[in-house]
């Protein structure tokens, strides 16, 4: 399955760095998952964050496949993250 994600970050803030590391670790455990990951730094491009309705970072948004899903925070909750990615039979309702 092909998954398209956007991770909104606030520069190299501690939570942003942790979120990116947690996401990469989860994806590495599932190499069968084809993922397009777009990183958006709202400190470098605040208009993009406003246009996309992002009020809090870090935020992961699953764009494809629908339905869109969002997770706030540093992505430490592996079960929630895998549910959004629809990995291993986990799916967020």
FIKOLZA-1660 file (N, C-alpha, C; in steps of 0.1 Angstrom, whole numbers, plus 5000, padded with zeros to 4 digits):
% residues 93
   i   px   py   pz ch aa at
   1 5008 4988 5000  A  X  N
   1 5000 5000 5000  A  X CA
   1 5009 5012 5000  A  X  C
   2 5005 5022 4992  A  X  N
   2 5012 5035 4991  A  X CA
   2 5006 5045 5001  A  X  C
   3 5014 5051 5009  A  X  N
   3 5009 5061 5019  A  X CA
   3 5016 5074 5017  A  X  C
   4 5008 5085 5017  A  X  N
   4 5014 5098 5016  A  X CA
   4 5012 5106 5029  A  X  C
   5 5023 5111 5035  A  X  N
   5 5023 5117 5048  A  X CA
   5 5029 5131 5047  A  X  C
   6 5024 5140 5056  A  X  N
   6 5030 5153 5058  A  X CA
   6 5033 5154 5073  A  X  C
   7 5045 5158 5076  A  X  N
   7 5049 5160 5090  A  X CA
   7 5052 5175 5091  A  X  C
   8 5044 5182 5099  A  X  N
   8 5046 5196 5102  A  X CA
   8 5055 5197 5114  A  X  C
   9 5066 5204 5113  A  X  N
   9 5076 5206 5123  A  X CA
   9 5078 5221 5127  A  X  C
  10 5084 5223 5138  A  X  N
  10 5088 5237 5142  A  X CA
  10 5103 5237 5143  A  X  C
  11 5109 5238 5132  A  X  N
  11 5124 5238 5131  A  X CA
  11 5130 5225 5138  A  X  C
  12 5140 5228 5146  A  X  N
  12 5147 5217 5153  A  X CA
  12 5143 5216 5167  A  X  C
  13 5131 5220 5170  A  X  N
  13 5126 5219 5184  A  X CA
  13 5127 5205 5189  A  X  C
  14 5129 5203 5202  A  X  N
  14 5130 5189 5207  A  X CA
  14 5118 5180 5203  A  X  C
  15 5106 5185 5204  A  X  N
  15 5095 5176 5200  A  X CA
  15 5095 5173 5186  A  X  C
  16 5099 5182 5177  A  X  N
  16 5099 5180 5163  A  X CA
  16 5110 5169 5159  A  X  C
  17 5121 5170 5166  A  X  N
  17 5132 5161 5163  A  X CA
  17 5128 5147 5168  A  X  C
  18 5121 5146 5179  A  X  N
  18 5117 5133 5185  A  X CA
  18 5106 5127 5175  A  X  C
  19 5097 5136 5171  A  X  N
  19 5086 5131 5162  A  X CA
  19 5092 5125 5149  A  X  C
  20 5101 5132 5143  A  X  N
  20 5107 5127 5131  A  X CA
  20 5114 5114 5133  A  X  C
  21 5122 5113 5144  A  X  N
  21 5129 5101 5147  A  X CA
  21 5119 5089 5150  A  X  C
  22 5108 5092 5157  A  X  N
  22 5099 5081 5160  A  X CA
  22 5092 5077 5147  A  X  C
  23 5089 5086 5138  A  X  N
  23 5082 5082 5126  A  X CA
  23 5092 5074 5117  A  X  C
  24 5104 5078 5116  A  X  N
  24 5114 5071 5108  A  X CA
  24 5116 5057 5114  A  X  C
  25 5116 5056 5127  A  X  N
  25 5118 5042 5133  A  X CA
  25 5106 5033 5130  A  X  C
  26 5094 5039 5131  A  X  N
  26 5082 5031 5128  A  X CA
  26 5082 5026 5113  A  X  C
  27 5086 5035 5104  A  X  N
  27 5086 5032 5090  A  X CA
  27 5097 5022 5087  A  X  C
  28 5108 5023 5094  A  X  N
  28 5119 5013 5092  A  X CA
  28 5115 4999 5095  A  X  C
  29 5106 4998 5105  A  X  N
  29 5102 4985 5109  A  X CA
  29 5092 4978 5099  A  X  C
  30 5087 4986 5090  A  X  N
  30 5077 4982 5080  A  X CA
  30 5082 4985 5066  A  X  C
  31 5093 4979 5061  A  X  N
  31 5099 4983 5048  A  X CA
  31 5090 4980 5036  A  X  C
  32 5079 4972 5039  A  X  N
  32 5070 4969 5028  A  X CA
  32 5060 4980 5025  A  X  C
  33 5060 4990 5034  A  X  N
  33 5051 5002 5033  A  X CA
  33 5058 5012 5024  A  X  C
  34 5052 5016 5013  A  X  N
  34 5057 5026 5004  A  X CA
  34 5052 5040 5009  A  X  C
  35 5061 5048 5013  A  X  N
  35 5057 5061 5020  A  X CA
  35 5064 5073 5013  A  X  C
  36 5055 5082 5009  A  X  N
  36 5060 5095 5005  A  X CA
  36 5058 5104 5017  A  X  C
  37 5070 5110 5022  A  X  N
  37 5069 5118 5034  A  X CA
  37 5074 5132 5030  A  X  C
  38 5065 5142 5033  A  X  N
  38 5068 5156 5030  A  X CA
  38 5070 5162 5044  A  X  C
  39 5082 5168 5046  A  X  N
  39 5085 5175 5058  A  X CA
  39 5082 5190 5056  A  X  C
  40 5074 5196 5065  A  X  N
  40 5071 5210 5064  A  X CA
  40 5075 5217 5077  A  X  C
  41 5085 5226 5076  A  X  N
  41 5089 5234 5087  A  X CA
  41 5081 5247 5087  A  X  C
  42 5072 5248 5097  A  X  N
  42 5064 5260 5097  A  X CA
  42 5071 5273 5102  A  X  C
  43 5083 5271 5108  A  X  N
  43 5091 5283 5111  A  X CA
  43 5097 5289 5098  A  X  C
  44 5101 5280 5089  A  X  N
  44 5106 5285 5076  A  X CA
  44 5095 5289 5067  A  X  C
  45 5083 5284 5068  A  X  N
  45 5072 5287 5059  A  X CA
  45 5059 5288 5067  A  X  C
  46 5058 5298 5075  A  X  N
  46 5046 5300 5084  A  X CA
  46 5033 5301 5076  A  X  C
  47 5033 5306 5064  A  X  N
  47 5021 5307 5056  A  X CA
  47 5016 5294 5052  A  X  C
  48 5025 5284 5050  A  X  N
  48 5020 5271 5047  A  X CA
  48 5013 5264 5058  A  X  C
  49 5018 5267 5070  A  X  N
  49 5011 5261 5082  A  X CA
  49 4997 5268 5084  A  X  C
  50 4996 5281 5082  A  X  N
  50 4984 5288 5083  A  X CA
  50 4974 5283 5072  A  X  C
  51 4979 5282 5060  A  X  N
  51 4970 5277 5048  A  X CA
  51 4965 5263 5051  A  X  C
  52 4973 5255 5057  A  X  N
  52 4970 5241 5059  A  X CA
  52 4962 5239 5072  A  X  C
  53 4960 5250 5080  A  X  N
  53 4952 5249 5092  A  X CA
  53 4960 5242 5104  A  X  C
  54 4973 5244 5104  A  X  N
  54 4981 5237 5114  A  X CA
  54 4983 5247 5125  A  X  C
  55 4978 5244 5137  A  X  N
  55 4980 5253 5149  A  X CA
  55 4990 5248 5159  A  X  C
  56 4993 5235 5158  A  X  N
  56 5002 5229 5168  A  X CA
  56 5012 5220 5161  A  X  C
  57 5024 5220 5165  A  X  N
  57 5034 5211 5159  A  X CA
  57 5040 5203 5171  A  X  C
  58 5046 5191 5168  A  X  N
  58 5046 5185 5155  A  X CA
  58 5032 5179 5153  A  X  C
  59 5029 5178 5140  A  X  N
  59 5016 5171 5136  A  X CA
  59 5019 5163 5123  A  X  C
  60 5015 5150 5124  A  X  N
  60 5015 5141 5113  A  X CA
  60 5002 5140 5106  A  X  C
  61 5001 5142 5093  A  X  N
  61 4989 5141 5086  A  X CA
  61 4990 5130 5075  A  X  C
  62 4981 5120 5076  A  X  N
  62 4981 5110 5065  A  X CA
  62 4971 5116 5054  A  X  C
  63 4977 5118 5043  A  X  N
  63 4969 5124 5032  A  X CA
  63 4963 5113 5023  A  X  C
  64 4970 5102 5021  A  X  N
  64 4965 5092 5012  A  X CA
  64 4970 5078 5018  A  X  C
  65 4961 5069 5019  A  X  N
  65 4948 5068 5013  A  X CA
  65 4938 5075 5023  A  X  C
  66 4927 5079 5018  A  X  N
  66 4916 5085 5026  A  X CA
  66 4911 5074 5035  A  X  C
  67 4905 5078 5047  A  X  N
  67 4903 5092 5051  A  X CA
  67 4916 5098 5057  A  X  C
  68 4917 5111 5057  A  X  N
  68 4928 5118 5062  A  X CA
  68 4928 5115 5077  A  X  C
  69 4940 5114 5083  A  X  N
  69 4942 5112 5097  A  X CA
  69 4953 5121 5102  A  X  C
  70 4951 5126 5115  A  X  N
  70 4961 5135 5121  A  X CA
  70 4965 5130 5134  A  X  C
  71 4978 5132 5137  A  X  N
  71 4983 5129 5151  A  X CA
  71 4991 5141 5155  A  X  C
  72 4988 5145 5167  A  X  N
  72 4996 5156 5173  A  X CA
  72 5007 5150 5183  A  X  C
  73 5018 5157 5184  A  X  N
  73 5027 5153 5194  A  X CA
  73 5040 5147 5188  A  X  C
  74 5047 5141 5197  A  X  N
  74 5060 5135 5193  A  X CA
  74 5060 5121 5187  A  X  C
  75 5048 5116 5185  A  X  N
  75 5046 5103 5179  A  X CA
  75 5052 5091 5187  A  X  C
  76 5053 5093 5200  A  X  N
  76 5058 5082 5208  A  X CA
  76 5047 5071 5210  A  X  C
  77 5035 5074 5208  A  X  N
  77 5024 5064 5209  A  X CA
  77 5025 5055 5197  A  X  C
  78 5032 5044 5197  A  X  N
  78 5034 5036 5186  A  X CA
  78 5021 5029 5181  A  X  C
  79 5012 5025 5190  A  X  N
  79 5000 5019 5185  A  X CA
  79 4991 5029 5177  A  X  C
  80 4991 5042 5182  A  X  N
  80 4983 5052 5174  A  X CA
  80 4990 5055 5161  A  X  C
  81 5003 5056 5161  A  X  N
  81 5011 5058 5148  A  X CA
  81 5008 5047 5138  A  X  C
  82 5009 5035 5143  A  X  N
  82 5007 5023 5134  A  X CA
  82 4993 5023 5129  A  X  C
  83 4984 5027 5137  A  X  N
  83 4970 5027 5133  A  X CA
  83 4968 5037 5122  A  X  C
  84 4974 5049 5123  A  X  N
  84 4973 5059 5112  A  X CA
  84 4979 5054 5100  A  X  C
  85 4990 5047 5101  A  X  N
  85 4997 5041 5089  A  X CA
  85 4990 5029 5084  A  X  C
  86 4981 5023 5092  A  X  N
  86 4973 5011 5088  A  X CA
  86 4983 5000 5086  A  X  C
  87 4992 4997 5096  A  X  N
  87 5002 4987 5096  A  X CA
  87 4998 4976 5106  A  X  C
  88 5000 4964 5102  A  X  N
  88 4998 4952 5111  A  X CA
  88 4984 4950 5116  A  X  C
  89 4974 4954 5108  A  X  N
  89 4960 4952 5112  A  X CA
  89 4955 4962 5121  A  X  C
  90 4963 4972 5125  A  X  N
  90 4959 4983 5133  A  X CA
  90 4952 4993 5124  A  X  C
  91 4941 4998 5128  A  X  N
  91 4934 5009 5121  A  X CA
  91 4927 5017 5130  A  X  C
  92 4929 5030 5129  A  X  N
  92 4922 5040 5138  A  X CA
  92 4908 5041 5133  A  X  C
  93 4898 5041 5142  A  X  N
  93 4884 5042 5138  A  X CA
  93 4880 5057 5138  A  X  C
% end
